[in-house]
């Protein structure tokens, strides 16, 4: 090498040394623990993209390029995670929860259903945002994150308690569900078993019965929806039904004078059929039924039909008499009341409207009445319980009032009120009974040792009442039993991303080397 070449090489080496010294003397940014904690939270909140956003912002405000800033930030994030692994993971996981929840709600609104699908999509997005490298690297990470996220979300959905779709529908309708009714499964069975515990059981059972009353009111409100009415919250049982029935009767009273009977012969045949269907009544009651129908119709038929005002009077007569008989303690009188309701139903089904606007309004009123018919049947069946019916009683009423061939509407699942009743049965239907053994045991204890019974009863009642006897307590209870499932589903995207972007530690690499040495 010539002298000139040696001198040139020396100058190059000197320049490199100066550049290295200048770089080493460059003041380092202080990476405090608070900054590291904040970055961990923001990484979770942004699904792994906060580092890139920070790098872009710093490149606009400083001298370094986006790539240089991103390299520094990621280096600092890794340094913090190595020194504080539990803190970094916990904070990023916590930061991701709000985004996972909001994203899940947004996906659900777009039609994406199921914990696995939502967690999988979010896991893929989180992993792609957290990954380093080019588009191919991010795509690979997204695939892994999506699979792990979906698997974690599905596992939590299957194993941990959560509110079913039926329970969500019941809550939306206004039912104040207990924690067990909300999540079902083993939690519901434990709650039902606790009904047998003295004092505690009475409080739980009262809360469960409250949900059944809410279901009754919700069913009636669904029937009234087409005419824009709702049952006041203070009403329940027979009083709630009477309100609903009166509202529909008022709507009919307004619309019937504008209607006419489409086929008088068919209507008369329906009345004859009702009398024949009730031939099992005692002769005196059967004659009473005939007399009531004859009196309601009387001599009102003119020119092969009825006037609007006469139709209104006939409808009102059938309905009022039916309500009176249905309240009787005598089963024959209650059957007479049901027969008169059937006569009113036959009249309403035979009506038709010629004016399009009247026909549209009549359709809404008729829909309300059709939905109320099975409820009316269920209220009659539950007369000994004050008209508060169970989902099972309404389901039986739906089947009995389905007059389609071979009950095809029930078979298809589209009979009036059927969907709501199925949801209520899944949510409110009891799986265990109360034998009463423990209640009798406490009664005996109270007689023998009142002080001991009080010592048990007062704290037990206070603790149970906090959850079951007020709306806040029920809400907290429902949230508490669903919290593990909610956290697992929400954490699934972060776990998917962590799996997809995880790098082996030095210790893991050493062990791997020893294994294959």
C-alpha positions in Angstrom: 0.0 0.0 0.0 1.4 3.4 -1.0 2.0 6.3 1.4 -1.0 8.2 0.0 -3.3 5.1 0.5 -2.1 4.7 4.1 -2.8 8.4 4.8 -6.3 8.1 3.3 -7.1 5.0 5.4 -5.9 6.8 8.5 -8.1 9.8 7.8 -11.1 7.5 7.3 -10.5 5.7 10.6 -10.1 9.0 12.4 -13.4 10.3 11.0 -15.2 7.1 12.1 -13.7 7.5 15.6 -14.8 11.1 15.8 -18.3 10.2 14.7 -18.4 7.5 17.3 -17.2 9.8 20.1 -19.8 12.4 19.0 -22.5 9.8 19.1 -21.4 8.6 22.6 -21.3 12.2 23.9 -24.8 12.9 22.7 -27.0 13.5 25.7 -29.3 10.6 26.4 -33.0 11.1 27.0 -34.0 10.3 30.5 -36.2 7.2 30.5 -38.0 7.5 33.8 -40.2 4.8 35.3 -43.2 7.1 35.1 -42.6 7.6 31.4 -42.3 3.8 31.0 -45.5 3.2 32.9 -47.4 5.8 30.8 -46.1 4.3 27.6 -47.2 0.8 28.7 -50.7 2.1 29.3 -50.8 3.9 26.0 -49.5 0.9 24.1 -52.5 -1.1 25.4 -55.0 1.7 24.8 -53.8 2.2 21.2 -53.5 -1.6 20.5 -49.7 -1.3 20.1 -49.5 1.8 17.9 -48.7 4.5 20.5 -44.9 4.1 19.9 -45.4 4.9 16.2 -47.6 7.9 17.0 -45.0 9.2 19.4 -42.2 8.7 16.9 -44.2 10.6 14.2 -44.8 13.5 16.6 -41.2 13.7 17.8 -40.0 13.7 14.2 -42.1 16.8 13.5 -40.8 18.6 16.5 -37.2 17.5 16.6 -34.1 16.9 14.4 -34.2 13.1 14.3 -36.1 11.1 11.7 -39.2 9.0 12.3 -37.1 5.8 12.0 -34.5 7.1 14.5 -37.2 8.1 17.0 -39.1 4.9 16.6 -35.9 2.9 17.2 -35.2 4.9 20.4 -38.7 4.6 21.7 -39.0 0.9 21.2 -35.6 0.4 22.8 -36.8 2.4 25.8 -40.0 0.4 26.0 -38.1 -2.9 25.9 -35.7 -1.7 28.5 -38.6 -0.8 30.8 -40.3 -4.1 30.2 -37.0 -6.0 31.0 -36.5 -4.1 34.3 -40.3 -4.2 35.3 -41.8 -7.2 33.5 -44.9 -7.5 35.7 -45.6 -3.8 35.8 -45.2 -3.4 32.0 -47.5 -6.4 31.2 -50.1 -5.4 33.8 -50.3 -1.8 32.7 -50.5 -2.6 29.0 -53.1 -5.2 29.7 -55.2 -2.7 31.7 -54.8 -0.1 29.1 -56.1 -2.4 26.4 -59.4 -3.2 28.3 -61.3 0.0 27.4 -60.3 -0.3 23.7 -61.2 -4.0 23.6 -64.6 -3.2 25.2 -65.4 -0.3 22.9 -64.1 -2.2 19.9 -66.3 -5.2 20.8 -69.3 -3.0 21.1 -68.6 -1.4 17.7 -68.1 -4.8 16.0 -71.3 -6.0 17.5 -73.2 -3.0 16.1 -71.7 -4.0 12.7 -73.1 -7.5 13.0 -70.1 -9.3 14.3 -71.4 -11.7 17.0 -69.6 -14.1 19.4 -66.7 -13.7 21.8 -64.3 -15.7 19.6 -64.9 -13.6 16.4 -64.6 -10.3 18.2 -61.6 -11.3 20.3 -60.0 -12.8 17.2 -60.4 -9.6 15.1 -59.1 -7.4 17.9 -56.2 -9.8 18.6 -55.2 -9.6 15.0 -55.4 -5.8 15.0 -53.4 -5.5 18.2 -50.7 -7.9 17.0 -50.3 -6.1 13.7 -50.0 -2.8 15.6 -47.4 -4.2 18.0 -45.3 -6.0 15.5 -42.0 -4.7 14.1 -40.9 -5.1 10.5 -42.5 -4.9 7.1 -46.0 -5.8 6.0 -45.3 -9.5 5.8 -44.0 -9.5 9.4 -47.1 -7.7 10.6 -49.4 -10.0 8.7 -47.7 -13.1 10.3 -48.2 -11.5 13.7 -51.8 -10.6 13.0 -52.5 -14.3 12.1 -51.0 -15.5 15.4 -52.7 -12.8 17.4 -56.0 -13.5 15.8 -55.9 -17.2 16.6 -54.7 -16.8 20.2 -57.2 -14.0 20.8 -60.1 -16.0 19.4 -59.1 -19.1 21.4 -58.9 -17.1 24.6 -62.2 -15.3 24.0 -63.9 -18.6 23.2 -62.5 -20.3 26.3 -63.7 -17.5 28.6 -67.1 -17.6 26.9 -67.5 -21.3 27.5 -66.0 -21.7 30.9 -66.8 -18.5 32.8 -70.2 -17.1 33.8 -71.8 -14.5 31.6 -75.2 -13.1 30.7 -76.9 -15.1 28.0 -78.6 -13.5 25.0 -81.9 -14.4 26.6 -80.9 -12.7 29.9 -79.8 -9.6 27.9 -83.2 -9.5 26.2 -85.0 -9.8 29.5 -82.9 -7.0 31.1 -83.7 -4.8 28.1 -87.4 -5.5 28.5 -87.1 -4.1 32.1 -86.8 -7.4 34.1 -84.8 -6.9 37.3 -82.9 -10.1 37.2 -80.9 -11.6 40.1 -77.3 -12.5 39.5 -78.1 -16.2 39.1 -80.9 -15.5 36.7 -78.6 -13.2 34.6 -75.8 -15.8 34.1 -77.6 -19.1 34.6 -75.6 -22.3 34.9 -74.0 -23.3 38.2 -74.4 -19.8 39.6 -78.2 -20.0 39.1 -78.4 -23.5 40.6 -76.4 -22.2 43.7 -78.8 -19.3 44.0 -81.8 -21.5 43.8 -80.3 -23.9 46.3 -79.8 -20.9 48.6 -83.6 -20.3 48.6 -83.8 -23.3 51.1 -81.6 -21.4 53.5 -83.8 -19.7 56.2 -84.0 -15.9 56.1 -81.5 -15.7 53.2 -83.8 -17.8 51.1 -86.8 -15.6 51.6 -84.9 -12.5 50.4 -83.6 -14.3 47.3 -87.0 -15.8 46.5 -88.6 -12.4 46.8 -86.1 -11.0 44.3 -86.7 -13.9 41.9 -90.5 -13.3 42.1 -89.9 -9.6 41.4 -88.2 -10.6 38.1 -91.2 -12.8 37.2 -93.6 -9.8 37.8 -91.3 -7.7 35.6 -91.6 -10.3 32.9 -95.4 -10.2 33.2 -95.3 -6.4 32.8 -92.8 -6.7 29.9 -95.0 -9.1 28.1 -98.0 -6.8 28.4 -96.0 -3.8 27.3 -94.9 -5.8 24.2 -98.6 -6.4 23.4 -99.4 -2.7 23.9 -96.4 -1.5 21.9 -98.3 -1.2 18.6 -100.8 1.3 20.2 -98.2 3.2 22.1 -99.2 2.3 25.7 -97.3 0.9 28.6 -98.3 -0.6 31.9 -97.4 1.5 35.0 -94.6 0.0 37.1 -96.8 0.1 40.2 -99.2 -2.5 38.7 -98.8 -6.2 38.7 -100.9 -9.4 38.3 -104.6 -8.9 37.7 -104.3 -5.1 38.0 -101.6 -4.9 35.3 -103.7 -7.1 33.0 -106.8 -5.1 33.6 -104.9 -1.9 32.6 -103.6 -3.5 29.4 -107.0 -4.9 28.5 -108.7 -1.6 29.1 -106.2 0.2 26.8 -106.8 -2.2 24.0 -110.6 -2.0 24.6 -110.4 1.8 24.3 -108.5 1.5 21.1 -111.1 -0.9 19.7 -113.9 1.4 20.9 -112.4 4.2 18.8 -111.9 2.1 15.7 -114.8 -0.3 15.6 -117.5 2.3 14.5 -115.4 2.7 11.3 -115.4 -1.0 10.6 -117.9 -3.7 9.4 -118.2 -7.5 9.6 -116.7 -9.0 6.5 -118.9 -12.2 6.6 -121.8 -12.4 9.0 -122.4 -16.1 8.3 -118.8 -17.0 9.4 -119.2 -14.9 12.5 -122.4 -16.7 13.5 -120.8 -20.0 12.8 -117.9 -19.1 15.1 -120.4 -18.3 17.9 -122.1 -21.7 17.4 -118.7 -23.4 17.6 -117.9 -21.6 20.9 -121.1 -22.9 22.4 -120.4 -26.4 21.2 -116.8 -26.3 22.5 -118.2 -25.5 26.0 -120.8 -28.3 26.0 -119.0 -29.8 29.0 -120.3 -27.0 31.2 -123.3 -27.8 33.5 -126.6 -27.3 31.7 -127.4 -24.2 33.7 -124.1 -22.5 32.9 -124.3 -23.6 29.2 -127.7 -21.9 29.0 -126.3 -18.9 30.7 -123.6 -18.7 27.9 -126.2 -18.9 25.2 -128.3 -16.2 26.9 -125.3 -13.9 27.2 -124.4 -14.2 23.5 -128.1 -13.8 22.4 -128.5 -10.7 24.6 -125.3 -9.1 23.3 -126.3 -9.6 19.7 -130.0 -9.2 20.3 -132.0 -7.7 17.4 -129.0 -5.7 16.2 -128.7 -7.4 12.9 -130.0 -5.1 10.2 -129.7 -5.4 6.4 -127.4 -8.4 6.8 -125.0 -6.8 9.3 -124.4 -4.4 12.2 -124.0 -0.7 12.4 -120.7 0.7 13.7 -122.2 1.7 17.0 -123.8 -1.7 17.4 -120.5 -3.4 16.8 -118.9 -1.3 19.5 -121.7 -2.2 22.0 -121.4 -5.9 21.2 -117.7 -5.9 21.6 -118.0 -4.0 24.9 -120.7 -6.3 26.2 -118.7 -9.5 25.5 -115.6 -8.0 27.1 -117.1 -6.6 30.3 -119.0 -9.8 31.0 -116.0 -11.9 30.4 -113.9 -9.9 32.9 -116.5 -10.3 35.6 -116.8 -14.0 35.2 -113.1 -14.6 34.9 -112.6 -13.3 38.4 -114.9 -15.9 40.0 -113.6 -18.6 42.3 -116.0 -21.0 40.6 -114.2 -22.9 37.8 -117.4 -23.1 35.7 -117.9 -19.4 35.9 -114.2 -18.8 34.9 -114.8 -21.1 31.8 -117.9 -19.1 31.0 -115.7 -16.0 31.1 -113.2 -17.5 28.7 -116.0 -18.5 26.4 -117.2 -14.9 26.3 -113.7 -13.7 25.6 -113.6 -16.2 22.7 -116.9 -14.6 21.4 -115.3 -11.2 21.6 -112.2 -12.5 19.8 -114.4 -14.0 17.0 -116.1 -10.6 16.6 -112.8 -8.8 16.3 -111.4 -11.3 13.8 -114.4 -10.9 11.6 -114.0 -7.1 11.3 -112.6 -5.3 8.3 -111.9 -1.8 7.1 -112.4 -0.3 3.6 -110.6 3.0 4.2 -106.7 2.5 3.9 -105.9 4.8 6.8 -108.5 3.1 9.0 -107.2 -0.3 7.9 -103.7 0.6 9.0 -104.8 1.8 12.4 -107.0 -1.3 12.8 -104.0 -3.5 12.0 -102.1 -2.0 15.0 -105.0 -2.5 17.3 -105.6 -6.0 16.1 -101.9 -6.8 16.6 -102.1 -5.6 20.2 -105.1 -7.7 20.8 -103.6 -10.8 19.2 -100.5 -10.5 21.5 -102.7 -10.1 24.5 -104.8 -13.2 23.9 -102.2 -15.7 25.2 -101.4 -13.4 28.1 -105.1 -13.3 29.0 -105.1 -17.1 29.0 -102.1 -17.2 31.2 -103.6 -14.7 33.7 -106.7 -17.0 34.0 -104.5 -20.0 34.7 -102.7 -18.1 37.4 -105.8 -16.8 39.1 -104.8 -18.4 42.4 -101.5 -16.4 42.3 -103.2 -13.1 41.8 -102.8 -13.2 38.0 -99.0 -13.4 38.2 -98.1 -16.0 35.6 -94.8 -17.9 35.1 -93.1 -18.4 31.7 -94.3 -22.0 31.7 -97.9 -20.9 32.1 -97.6 -18.4 29.3 -96.0 -21.0 27.1 -98.9 -23.4 27.7 -101.3 -20.5 26.9 -99.5 -19.8 23.7 -99.9 -23.4 22.6 -103.6 -23.5 23.6 -104.5 -20.3 21.7 -102.6 -21.3 18.5 -105.5 -22.1 16.1 -103.3 -22.7 13.1 -103.4 -26.1 11.4 -101.4 -28.6 13.6 -100.3 -25.6 15.6 -97.8 -24.8 12.9 -97.1 -21.3 14.3 -95.8 -22.7 17.6 -93.8 -25.3 15.7 -92.1 -22.6 13.6 -91.6 -20.5 16.7 -93.5 -17.4 15.5 -96.6 -17.6 17.6 -97.5 -14.3 19.4 -95.2 -13.7 22.5 -93.4 -17.0 21.9 -89.9 -15.6 21.6 -90.2 -13.5 24.8 -91.6 -16.5 26.6 -88.7 -18.8 25.5 -86.2 -16.1 26.7 -88.0 -15.9 30.0 -88.2 -19.6 30.5 -84.4 -19.9 30.0 -83.8 -17.1 32.4 -86.5 -17.3 35.1 -87.5 -21.0 35.0 -86.6 -22.8 38.2 -84.4 -25.9 38.1 -84.4 -26.7 41.8 -87.2 -26.7 44.4 -87.4 -25.7 48.0 -88.2 -28.7 50.3 -88.9 -26.5 53.3 -86.8 -28.7 55.6 -84.4 -26.0 56.6 -87.2 -23.5 57.1 -88.8 -25.9 59.5 -85.5 -26.4 61.2 -85.0 -22.7 61.8 -88.6 -22.4 63.1 -87.8 -25.1 65.6 -84.6 -23.3 66.6 -86.5 -20.0 67.0 -88.8 -21.7 69.5 -86.0 -23.3 71.4 -83.5 -20.5 71.4 -84.8 -17.2 70.0 -81.5 -15.4 70.7 -79.5 -17.9 68.6 -82.0 -17.6 65.7 -81.7 -13.8 65.8 -77.9 -13.9 66.0 -78.0 -15.9 62.7 -80.9 -14.2 61.0 -80.1 -10.5 61.4 -76.6 -10.5 59.8 -77.7 -13.0 57.1 -80.6 -10.9 56.2 -78.5 -7.7 56.1 -75.8 -9.3 53.9 -78.3 -10.8 51.4 -80.4 -7.7 51.3 -77.5 -5.6 50.1 -77.4 -7.6 46.9 -81.0 -8.8 46.4 -83.2 -6.1 47.8 -82.2 -3.0 45.9 -81.5 -2.2 42.2 -77.9 -1.1 42.9 -77.1 -4.3 44.7 -78.6 -6.5 42.0 -76.6 -4.6 39.4 -73.4 -4.9 41.3 -74.1 -8.6 41.9 -74.8 -9.2 38.2 -71.6 -7.4 37.3 -69.5 -9.3 39.9 -70.4 -12.7 38.6 -69.7 -11.7 35.0 -66.5 -9.9 35.7 -64.1 -12.8 35.2 -65.7 -13.5 31.8 -65.6 -9.8 30.8 -62.0 -9.4 31.8 -60.9 -12.6 30.0 -62.7 -11.5 26.8 -61.3 -8.0 27.0 -57.8 -9.2 27.8 -57.8 -11.7 24.9 -56.5 -9.2 22.2 -53.6 -8.2 24.4 -52.7 -11.8 25.1 -52.9 -12.6 21.4 -50.6 -9.7 20.6 -48.2 -10.6 23.4 -47.9 -14.1 22.0 -47.5 -13.0 18.4 -44.7 -10.5 19.2 -42.9 -12.2 22.1 -39.1 -12.4 21.8 -37.2 -15.2 23.6 -35.1 -14.0 26.6 -31.3 -14.7 26.9 -32.1 -17.4 29.4 -34.6 -19.1 27.0 -32.0 -18.9 24.2 -29.3 -20.5 26.5 -31.6 -23.4 27.4 -32.6 -23.9 23.8 -28.9 -24.0 22.8 -28.1 -26.6 25.6 -31.0 -28.8 24.5 -29.8 -29.1 20.9 -26.0 -29.0 21.6 
